[in-house]
């Protein structure tokens, strides 16, 4: 490609630059000459000023000497001495100024000799005569001093006149240099500016035509006219730029057409994706809302079985949860290809996610990878997400996707992580709620209901008996000599006795009967629907069963216990829960007072 435009630009810059440099050099030389002349002018002015000061010092010295000689007054000697002292200093300075000027240097040396002769031949002699008391003036001495002073003035006048002549010469030279510098500045720099302006106008016009053409074409393309093109002028770089722009415009026109087709396809895919994500979000929100509303584990399992398949519509999967009673992870939900899978149970070792306590991903198409034992079909991709909360493992969520769809697989994994987190938190909260509820109504040692639950239940059961007009019996049971057991065998043995009696009571009574640990070694039995005779029979059976218990204290020691029981029945003994409890408790103490290991009945109220 010919670079003619670059050459034009270089010439347009080089010509004014060379003219400017030449003018600058000439101006510099002229200014240097002017500065040299100005320096010499200042030197001559300083010589003139110093010469005049030197004459003044001579005059001051001569005036002080004359005044002392004529009057004899000592104060006239002070200006004489000061002028004589400063004369030498000024003379030395003036010598340095005229160095390099032989004629001026000769005049100055002669003048200095005259001053020294005047001091030696006139001033010193006349001053000494006056000091000796001779007041008559020495006319011959005065004349000789006057001649020396006049000669000194004549030499100094010649020196200043010569300096003035040189000063005027340098002034004229400085004026000439100034006129020359002005002329160089006006003509040289003006010519450079004019040349630069002409070259700039030519280049600007050429650049403007090409750039404006490209700019206008670009604007029309920005407005949507993809068929517009820029004008191609000449064969220089600007025309090459226009041709490149036109080639780019052609490519953009083709790309825009392809983009429109791709945009339509993408819009359809985005709509489908948004619709799918919206359904997932709605299902996810519905899952979270329903799980938060569940109070029991079986309710949560029903929600999961209903909603999980609608969340993972394009994948297959299973949800396995921890079954503490069977010490395994049971299958509770299956969907997709896994739907209809047999309700199996797996151990923790059967799933790598449960083993490792973190997500485990496997590509079933790669034979070298380890696959979990609970995965039926090993084809496609599999992802196991453990469900854990508060340090305990609750289960595992498994999803699978067949085919090569990496983006969709990543989305499914993210969804699985979010779902697993929600399931873990919800199940953990339900378990915690159930555990707290059990702890609030159960005795931690025996597992029986506690006194708090008794107070709530007896009111409920008594109200039901009143509504249904059925009997209700209450049995208060206390183990005989239980303090002796604790004292002789220790509290751990006492706890074993309480646990053994509690287990016996659980097996001896009906499912609808309530067994509560009233406190210490005392138990309360609530028998809904049991009349007085039935309660007596049950109480006797319980007493005999406790008496027959053999509680192993150690390998060589077996312990037997007995019990005392008291019975009160609604409506025979009253219709108030607390009254019935008190009557049954009184009957219990009657049995103890009567010798223990027997059943006593509350006395009927007096009408």
Secondary structure, DSSP 8 states (H G I E B T S, - for coil): ---HHHHHHHHHHHHHHHHHHHHHHHHHHHHHHHHHHHHHHHHHHHHHHHHHHHHHHHHHHHHHHHHHHHH--THHHHHHHHHHHHHHHHHHHHHHHTTT-HHHHHHHHHHHHHHHHIIIIIIHHHHHHHHTT--S--HHHHHHHHHHHHHHHHHHHHHHHHHHHHHHHHHHHHHHHHHHHHHHIIIIIHHHHHHHHHHHHHHHHHHHHHHHHHHHHHHHHHTT-TT------SSSHHHHHHHHHHHHHHHHHHHHHHHHHHHHHHHHHHHHHHHHHHHHHHHHHHHHHHHHH--SHHHHHHHHHHHHHHHSTTSEEEEEEEETTTTEEEEEEEEGGGTT----EE-GGG-HHHHHTS-EEEETT-TTS---TT-S--SSEEEEEEEEETTEEEEEEEEEE-SS-HHHHHHHHHHHHHHHHHHHHHHHHHHHHHHHHHHHHB-TTT-SB-HHHHHHHHHHHHHHHHHHT--EEEEEEEETTHHHHHHHH-HHHHHHHHHHHHHHHHHHS-TTSEEEEEETTEEEEEEET--HHHHHHHHHHHHHHHHT--EEEETTEEE---EEEEEEEETTS-S-HHHHHHHHHHHHHHHHHTTSSSEEE------
